[in-house]
Structures are given as structure tokens and as C-alpha cells.
Amino acid sequence: MTIVKAASFAVCICATSADAGEVLDRVLTTKTLTVAVGTDWGKMSYLDGSHELAGSDIDLAKAVAERLGVKVQLVTPGWDVITAGKWEGRWDMSLGQMTPTKARGEKFSFPAIYFFSPGSAAVHKESASTELSDLNDKTIGVFANSTFEEYANGTFQPEWIGAKPIEYSFKAGEVKAYASGNINPLDDLRLGDGVRLDAVLWDTLKLQKAIEDGYPLKVLPGKLFTAPASIAVLHGDTEFSDKIAKIVESMRADGTLSQLTVKWYGSDYSVE
């Protein structure tokens, strides 16, 4: 997918509204941009040793706020709360590398794609599995309401521009979906091979971060798919959405977006 296509997709999925300007006016009046992020989403956003939020999405939130000329306020609702779409003014936009699917587009506008995220399967380090096909008929853990849950259930149909048809490398025997706020599927997998789970499907970079943090896991070779990730806002304020789009495009043009991903992941994931 080219950058031009990504930008076009961001525009086509946004909705218009007679209420344009409400969110942007609130942000500029209060001089505060409130952004929903996570506390345990790997290098994307996590609590550091000082119990402060850090990560690539945190840096992005701060950069967007700075270019808006306001301060940033970070809030940490669960992913299931974010994706439900009932924000009720509690935050203005969401980071979290949300995949901009058409289904989600019924609730959200996606002003800017800022990351291209590969997905993988991880197993316990003592697992005999060496390739994706070894996961046939196994118990697979996923985060609820994610594209990985759809993939595990064999129902994932990517709907972003340039998406390639999914080729499934295995068929799960059982899929266990974990809601935000409950035990992490990686914590169940770390108990041992096949104790509660045989594998977890998740973002490759988050799985690698978990391993760096001491989880006794290994990532199986081969990508499940590579998905574009976008900032998400609610429908209703095209002025705000357009403003965010222009800011992120300026960050792409001057190299800031690329530098952020290289800083946190060692490679440029701002392009596919």
C-alpha cells in the first residue's frame, strides 16, 4: 500500500456532520487534548519503572498535542471500552494502532494511518510447535474484539485498501477471547505449553516486547497478516478529524513519524 492510498482511505472512511467543530473547539478552549491509550500494550504504551506512561503511542500523542498548541492528557480505558464507541466526551481520540476496518468505520472516523503492524503467533518456549500449521486443532488465546480474534475464528476479512486475501495456515480447535481488564492471554500461555493455551495470536512487536520482559515464549516464523493502524476519533467533527490528519501528514513529511517508530522498534513501521 502506498502512502497516497493510505491517505485516501483515511479520507473515504470519515463521516461528515452538521456538528463539525465541537471537539476541536473543546480541545482548543480547554487547551487539552485527551487521548485514550493502554497501560500494557507493549512498546506502544505501557507503565515504565516510574509508573509513568511511555511508548511510541505516548510520544505520538504528545507530538500531536504540541502541534495543536495544547497539552496532552492521557486516559486508560480498556480496549473493549474504547472499541464500544460510547466515549461520551471522556476522551477526544484513541491511539492503540486500531485497524481501520469498514465495520469499525460505522462508529469511528480514521483521520490518519500512522503504523503498519505485522501479526504473529507465539507459543511457550517449551512447545514442540515450529510452524503455524502445528497449531491445527490447538487452543488459541486472543484479545477480545480484535482482528486476531476474527483470524483465529477463520472469519477475518481485511477491508482496508490494498488488503490481500487471508490465507489461513491453521484451523484452531478452540478460541479463548480475553477482555481488557481480565488476565492477559500471555499470562495464561506462560503457565506452560498446553496448560491453558497452546498459542496466542497478537501483534508481532508486542509479542517480542513480552519476550524481552521475560515471558517464556517464542514467536513462530511467518506473519499472519500486516495491517494498517490508525488514530481513531468519533464521527461528528470533520474539522477536528481534518486537523489531526494534517498534523500526522506533516509528521510523515518531516520524518518525525519515521523517527518515532525507529526509536521504539528499531525499524520504520510508518510505511508498509
PyMOL commands that set and color helices and strands:
alter all, ss='L'
color gray80, all
select helices_A, chain A and resi 3-12+22-30+42-44+56-68+79-84+104-106+132-135+147-152+185-189+204-212+238-253+256-265
alter helices_A, ss='H'
color red, helices_A
select strands_A, chain A and resi 32-36+46-47+53-54+71-75+93-98+108-124+139-143+174-178+199-203+217-219+225-234
alter strands_A, ss='S'
color yellow, strands_A
deselect
rebuild
show_as cartoon
